[in-house]
Amino acid sequence: MNFEPEMPGMNTQSSDGTKRSQYRVLVCASHPETLTLAALLEAADGAYRCTVAPSIEEFRRRLLEDRCEVILIAADDVDPELANDVRRLQPHASMVFAAPSVGVQALTKAMQAGAVDFLTGPLNAEEVEERVDLAATRSIELAEREERMHRLRSLSRRLNAESSEHVDLESSTPGPDAEGSSVSESPAAPDEVRRLDEVAMCSEFRTLIRQELDVEDLLRTSLEYLLVKTGPTNAAVYLAGGDESFGLGAYVNCDLDRKSVEPMLKRLCDEACSAIAEHTDVLRFEDANEFIAECELGSEVSTDIEMVAVPCHFDGECLAVMFLFRNAADAFEDSVAQTLDALREILAEQLATLIRVHNRLENNWPEEAVDEDDDLGWDDLAA
């Protein structure tokens, strides 16, 4: 099962039909299934450079020493600590799980660990090569995207510095009656800087959340990133469910705890989400004060609150609605709307990916309820 949708440009062959350069594969061969897969790759006419670690200890050492595109490891060998080490030490590598057979628990573990594929059952050499090629190409594109983002940031900083230097020179340029030449204006430079900043931001956000294959982790990571851009704010995210309904997926408390605004959150869910979902723009509530007053939140909650609604669409479908609200004395700047508009489709795209993954497992998913003791505080998750 491949957890990642095929991305544009994911071809394992060049235009002339020849293989790409050697893919570097790190194999933890502590189980027969990974040792067998390593042997198949080694026999593939030099297309792969396999580094085989016979034990977990050796595998950890190799994580520090060798760069690779693909990490091939048995599902039984991976725990949360090792998964974190892989993400930290090999941020661009694609982790591929292997096991003789697979169940719901193993698939869930793979998604939580950030694996992009799960090789199971008897596979021939051609199938193994194809799956490993896809994982390797994903890693290469991820590294190239990050490099482009780094170049854009550098260019943005350089343009920003040149723009500042231009302003300094212009302020010191003699007037029309004074001697000396004038400095030509460059009004497009600030717009270009903002555009490059936005491209870099979107690339950074996409790279960050593509690693999240769990809804709770995706929402947590997305909100943490967004709040860095918007500044401190209260935020609620509602996820689309069946029958055009929505459920509260996450709530961030800045200065209003969830209990104090519970009636408002319920009204937003029952009345506002379905209406907001029909819009395609980021919306500012013109009557936020009136709406909040009608919710009867109590005297401890001020009605002087500014609220912004953000519908998140992908492929014509609204998958989530975000509400950001804080005291009107600290109103949202216009740039916040531009930031939210740039990032919301990326969030919706990753939500769509998770929905596709979970739908594949729907028929086998256990029906037993989640233990309330395991609640992480991200309430009413709707898939």
C-alpha positions as CSV (number, residue, x, y, z in Angstrom):
1,M,0.0,0.0,0.0
2,N,1.4,3.3,-1.1
3,F,0.4,6.1,1.4
4,E,1.5,9.0,-0.9
5,P,-0.4,10.0,-3.9
6,E,1.7,10.1,-7.1
7,M,3.1,13.6,-7.4
8,P,3.7,15.4,-10.7
9,G,7.0,14.5,-12.3
10,M,7.3,11.3,-10.4
11,N,8.8,9.4,-13.3
12,T,11.5,6.8,-12.6
13,Q,12.9,7.1,-16.1
14,S,14.3,10.0,-18.0
15,S,13.0,11.1,-21.4
16,D,15.4,8.8,-23.2
17,G,14.1,5.8,-21.3
18,T,17.2,5.3,-19.1
19,K,17.2,5.0,-15.4
20,R,17.9,7.9,-13.2
21,S,21.2,8.1,-11.2
22,Q,21.7,5.5,-8.5
23,Y,19.3,5.6,-5.6
24,R,20.8,5.3,-2.1
25,V,18.8,2.8,0.0
26,L,19.5,2.2,3.7
27,V,18.2,-1.2,4.8
28,C,17.8,-2.4,8.3
29,A,18.2,-6.1,7.7
30,S,17.4,-7.5,11.1
31,H,14.4,-9.4,9.6
32,P,14.2,-11.9,6.7
33,E,11.7,-9.7,4.7
34,T,14.1,-6.7,4.5
35,L,17.1,-8.9,3.8
36,T,15.2,-10.4,0.9
37,L,14.2,-7.0,-0.5
38,A,17.8,-5.8,-0.2
39,A,18.9,-8.8,-2.3
40,L,16.4,-7.9,-5.0
41,L,17.6,-4.3,-5.1
42,E,21.2,-5.3,-5.2
43,A,20.5,-7.5,-8.3
44,A,18.9,-4.6,-10.2
45,D,21.8,-3.8,-12.5
46,G,23.4,-1.2,-10.3
47,A,20.3,1.0,-10.1
48,Y,20.5,1.1,-6.3
49,R,23.3,1.6,-3.8
50,C,22.2,-0.4,-0.8
51,T,23.8,0.0,2.6
52,V,22.7,-3.0,4.7
53,A,22.7,-2.7,8.5
54,P,22.3,-6.1,10.2
55,S,21.0,-4.7,13.5
56,I,19.1,-1.7,14.9
57,E,22.3,-0.4,16.6
58,E,24.2,-0.4,13.3
59,F,21.1,1.1,11.6
60,R,21.1,4.1,14.0
61,R,24.8,4.6,13.4
62,R,24.2,4.6,9.6
63,L,21.5,7.2,10.0
64,L,24.2,9.6,11.2
65,E,26.8,8.7,8.6
66,D,25.0,8.1,5.3
67,R,22.7,10.2,3.3
68,C,20.0,8.2,1.5
69,E,16.8,8.6,-0.5
70,V,15.0,5.5,0.9
71,I,15.0,3.8,4.3
72,L,13.8,0.2,4.2
73,I,12.9,-1.2,7.6
74,A,10.7,-4.0,9.1
75,A,7.6,-2.7,10.8
76,D,8.4,-4.6,14.0
77,D,11.7,-2.6,14.4
78,V,10.1,0.9,14.4
79,D,9.0,2.6,17.6
80,P,8.2,6.3,18.1
81,E,11.7,7.1,19.2
82,L,13.3,5.5,16.1
83,A,10.8,7.2,13.9
84,N,11.7,10.6,15.4
85,D,15.4,9.8,14.9
86,V,14.8,9.1,11.2
87,R,12.8,12.3,10.6
88,R,15.5,14.3,12.5
89,L,18.6,12.7,11.0
90,Q,17.3,12.0,7.5
91,P,14.6,14.7,6.9
92,H,14.4,14.1,3.1
93,A,14.5,10.3,3.1
94,S,11.3,8.3,2.4
95,M,10.7,5.5,5.0
96,V,9.3,2.3,3.6
97,F,7.9,-0.4,5.9
98,A,8.1,-4.2,5.2
99,A,6.3,-7.1,6.8
100,P,5.2,-10.7,5.8
101,S,1.6,-9.6,6.3
102,V,-0.2,-6.4,7.3
103,G,-3.2,-5.5,9.4
104,V,-4.9,-2.3,10.5
105,Q,-2.6,-1.9,13.6
106,A,0.5,-2.1,11.4
107,L,-0.9,0.3,8.8
108,T,-1.8,2.8,11.6
109,K,1.7,2.5,13.0
110,A,3.2,3.1,9.6
111,M,1.2,6.3,9.0
112,Q,2.0,7.6,12.5
113,A,5.7,7.0,11.9
114,G,5.6,8.9,8.6
115,A,6.2,5.9,6.3
116,V,5.3,6.5,2.6
117,D,4.8,2.8,1.6
118,F,4.3,-0.6,3.1
119,L,5.8,-3.6,1.2
120,T,4.1,-6.9,2.1
121,G,3.5,-10.3,0.8
122,P,5.4,-11.9,-2.1
123,L,6.6,-9.2,-4.5
124,N,8.6,-9.7,-7.6
125,A,11.7,-7.7,-8.4
126,E,9.9,-5.4,-10.8
127,E,7.2,-4.5,-8.3
128,V,9.8,-3.8,-5.6
129,E,11.9,-1.6,-7.9
130,E,8.8,0.4,-8.9
131,R,7.8,1.1,-5.3
132,V,11.3,2.0,-4.2
133,D,11.7,4.2,-7.3
134,L,8.5,6.1,-6.3
135,A,9.7,6.6,-2.7
136,A,13.2,7.7,-3.9
137,T,11.7,10.2,-6.4
138,R,9.6,11.7,-3.6
139,S,12.7,12.2,-1.5
140,I,14.6,13.9,-4.4
141,E,11.6,16.2,-5.1
142,L,11.4,17.1,-1.4
143,A,15.1,18.0,-1.3
144,E,14.9,20.0,-4.5
145,R,11.8,21.9,-3.3
146,E,13.6,22.8,0.0
147,E,16.6,23.9,-2.0
148,R,14.4,26.1,-4.2
149,M,12.8,27.5,-1.1
150,H,16.2,28.3,0.3
151,R,17.2,30.1,-2.9
152,L,13.9,32.1,-2.9
153,R,14.6,33.1,0.7
154,S,18.1,34.2,-0.1
155,L,16.8,36.2,-3.1
156,S,14.0,37.7,-1.0
157,R,16.5,38.9,1.6
158,R,18.8,40.3,-1.1
159,L,15.9,42.2,-2.8
160,N,14.8,43.4,0.6
161,A,18.3,44.7,1.4
162,E,18.5,46.4,-2.0
163,S,15.1,47.9,-1.6
164,S,16.2,49.3,1.8
165,E,19.4,50.6,0.3
166,H,17.4,52.3,-2.4
167,V,15.2,54.0,0.1
168,D,18.3,55.3,2.0
169,L,19.9,56.6,-1.1
170,E,16.7,58.3,-2.3
171,S,16.2,60.0,1.0
172,S,19.7,61.5,0.8
173,T,19.4,62.4,-2.9
174,P,19.6,66.2,-3.5
175,G,16.4,68.0,-4.6
176,P,15.8,69.2,-8.2
177,D,17.6,72.5,-7.5
178,A,20.7,70.9,-6.1
179,E,23.6,69.5,-8.1
180,G,24.0,65.8,-8.6
181,S,22.1,63.0,-10.3
182,S,18.9,61.5,-9.1
183,V,18.4,57.8,-8.1
184,S,15.9,56.0,-10.3
185,E,12.8,54.6,-8.6
186,S,12.0,50.9,-8.3
187,P,8.3,50.7,-7.2
188,A,8.0,47.0,-8.2
189,A,10.7,45.8,-5.8
190,P,8.5,45.6,-2.6
191,D,5.8,43.7,-4.6
192,E,8.4,41.3,-5.9
193,V,9.7,40.7,-2.3
194,R,6.2,40.0,-1.0
195,R,5.6,37.5,-3.9
196,L,8.8,35.7,-3.2
197,D,8.1,35.6,0.5
198,E,4.7,34.1,-0.2
199,V,6.2,31.4,-2.5
200,A,8.8,30.5,0.1
201,M,6.1,30.4,2.8
202,C,3.8,28.1,0.9
203,S,6.7,25.8,0.0
204,E,7.8,25.7,3.6
205,F,4.2,25.0,4.8
206,R,3.6,22.3,2.2
207,T,6.9,20.5,3.1
208,L,6.0,20.7,6.8
209,I,2.5,19.2,6.7
210,R,3.1,16.6,4.0
211,Q,5.0,14.6,6.7
212,E,1.8,14.4,8.8
213,L,-0.3,11.4,8.1
214,D,-2.5,11.6,11.2
215,V,-5.3,14.1,11.5
216,E,-4.5,15.3,15.0
217,D,-0.9,15.8,14.1
218,L,-1.8,17.6,10.9
219,L,-4.1,20.1,12.7
220,R,-1.6,20.7,15.5
221,T,1.3,21.3,13.1
222,S,-0.8,23.5,10.8
223,L,-2.2,25.7,13.6
224,E,1.3,26.1,15.2
225,Y,2.6,27.3,11.8
226,L,-0.4,29.6,11.2
227,L,-0.2,31.2,14.6
228,V,3.4,32.1,14.0
229,K,2.2,34.1,11.0
230,T,-1.0,35.6,12.5
231,G,0.2,36.3,16.0
232,P,-1.5,35.1,19.2
233,T,-5.2,34.3,18.5
234,N,-8.0,32.0,19.5
235,A,-8.8,29.5,16.7
236,A,-11.2,26.8,16.0
237,V,-11.0,24.3,13.1
238,Y,-14.1,22.4,11.9
239,L,-13.8,19.4,9.7
240,A,-16.4,18.4,7.1
241,G,-18.3,15.2,7.8
242,G,-21.1,13.4,6.1
243,D,-24.5,15.1,5.1
244,E,-22.9,18.5,4.9
245,S,-22.2,18.5,8.6
246,F,-19.1,19.7,10.4
247,G,-17.4,18.7,13.7
248,L,-14.9,20.6,15.8
249,G,-11.5,19.2,15.0
250,A,-9.3,21.5,17.1
251,Y,-9.4,24.5,19.3
252,V,-6.5,26.8,20.2
253,N,-6.8,29.0,23.4
254,C,-5.1,32.3,23.4
255,D,-7.1,34.2,26.0
256,L,-10.5,32.4,25.9
257,D,-10.6,28.8,27.2
258,R,-12.9,26.5,25.4
259,K,-15.5,26.2,28.2
260,S,-16.0,30.0,28.3
261,V,-16.9,30.1,24.5
262,E,-18.6,26.7,24.2
263,P,-22.0,28.1,23.2
264,M,-20.3,30.2,20.5
265,L,-18.4,27.2,19.2
266,K,-21.6,25.2,19.0
267,R,-23.4,27.9,17.0
268,L,-20.5,28.3,14.7
269,C,-20.7,24.5,14.0
270,D,-24.4,24.3,13.7
271,E,-25.2,27.6,11.8
272,A,-22.1,29.2,10.4
273,C,-19.9,26.4,8.9
274,S,-22.3,25.3,6.2
275,A,-22.9,28.9,5.1
276,I,-19.1,29.7,5.2
277,A,-18.4,26.5,3.2
278,E,-20.3,28.0,0.2
279,H,-17.9,30.9,0.0
280,T,-14.4,30.8,-1.7
281,D,-12.9,33.9,0.0
282,V,-11.5,34.6,3.4
283,L,-14.3,36.4,5.3
284,R,-14.3,39.0,8.1
285,F,-17.4,38.9,10.3
286,E,-18.9,42.4,10.1
287,D,-21.4,41.6,12.8
288,A,-19.1,39.6,15.1
289,N,-20.1,41.7,18.2
290,E,-23.8,41.1,17.6
291,F,-23.2,37.3,17.0
292,I,-21.1,36.9,20.2
293,A,-23.6,38.9,22.3
294,E,-26.4,36.5,21.1
295,C,-24.4,33.6,22.3
296,E,-24.7,34.8,25.9
297,L,-21.1,33.9,26.9
298,G,-21.2,35.7,30.2
299,S,-19.7,38.9,31.5
300,E,-16.2,37.5,31.6
301,V,-16.1,37.3,27.8
302,S,-16.0,40.6,25.9
303,T,-18.2,41.0,22.9
304,D,-15.6,43.4,21.3
305,I,-14.0,40.6,19.3
306,E,-12.9,40.5,15.7
307,M,-13.5,37.2,13.9
308,V,-12.2,35.9,10.5
309,A,-13.6,32.8,8.8
310,V,-11.4,30.7,6.4
311,P,-13.1,28.1,4.2
312,C,-10.6,25.5,3.0
313,H,-11.5,24.0,-0.4
314,F,-9.8,21.3,-2.5
315,D,-11.1,20.1,-5.8
316,G,-14.3,22.1,-5.4
317,E,-15.1,20.6,-1.9
318,C,-14.9,22.4,1.4
319,L,-13.0,20.0,3.7
320,A,-12.6,22.4,6.7
321,V,-13.6,25.8,8.0
322,M,-11.3,27.8,10.3
323,F,-12.4,30.6,12.6
324,L,-9.8,33.0,14.1
325,F,-10.9,35.5,16.7
326,R,-9.3,37.9,19.2
327,N,-9.9,41.2,20.9
328,A,-10.7,44.0,18.4
329,A,-8.1,46.2,20.1
330,D,-5.6,43.8,18.5
331,A,-7.2,43.6,15.1
332,F,-6.0,41.4,12.3
333,E,-3.8,43.1,9.8
334,D,-4.7,43.0,6.1
335,S,-1.6,40.8,5.5
336,V,-3.1,38.1,7.7
337,A,-5.9,37.5,5.2
338,Q,-3.3,37.2,2.4
339,T,-1.4,34.6,4.5
340,L,-4.5,32.6,5.3
341,D,-5.6,32.7,1.6
342,A,-2.2,31.4,0.5
343,L,-2.0,28.5,3.0
344,R,-5.6,27.2,3.2
345,E,-5.6,25.3,0.0
346,I,-2.4,23.5,1.0
347,L,-4.1,22.4,4.3
348,A,-7.1,21.2,2.4
349,E,-5.0,19.2,-0.1
350,Q,-3.3,17.3,2.8
351,L,-6.7,16.7,4.4
352,A,-7.8,15.2,1.1
353,T,-4.8,12.9,1.1
354,L,-5.6,11.7,4.6
355,I,-9.2,11.1,3.7
356,R,-8.1,8.9,0.7
357,V,-5.8,6.9,3.0
358,H,-8.4,6.3,5.6
359,N,-11.0,5.4,3.0
360,R,-8.8,2.6,1.8
361,L,-8.9,1.2,5.3
362,E,-12.5,1.9,6.0
363,N,-13.8,-1.7,5.6
364,N,-11.3,-3.1,8.0
365,W,-11.3,-0.3,10.6
366,P,-12.2,-1.5,14.1
367,E,-15.5,-0.4,15.4
368,E,-14.6,-0.2,19.1
369,A,-14.6,3.3,20.5
370,V,-11.4,5.2,21.3
371,D,-10.6,5.1,25.0
372,E,-11.3,8.6,26.5
373,D,-8.1,8.4,28.5
374,D,-6.2,8.6,25.2
375,D,-7.8,11.9,24.2
376,L,-5.2,14.4,23.2
377,G,-7.4,17.4,23.5
378,W,-8.3,17.6,19.8
379,D,-12.1,17.3,20.1
380,D,-14.8,15.9,17.8
381,L,-12.6,14.9,14.9
382,A,-14.7,14.5,11.8
383,A,-13.1,12.6,8.9
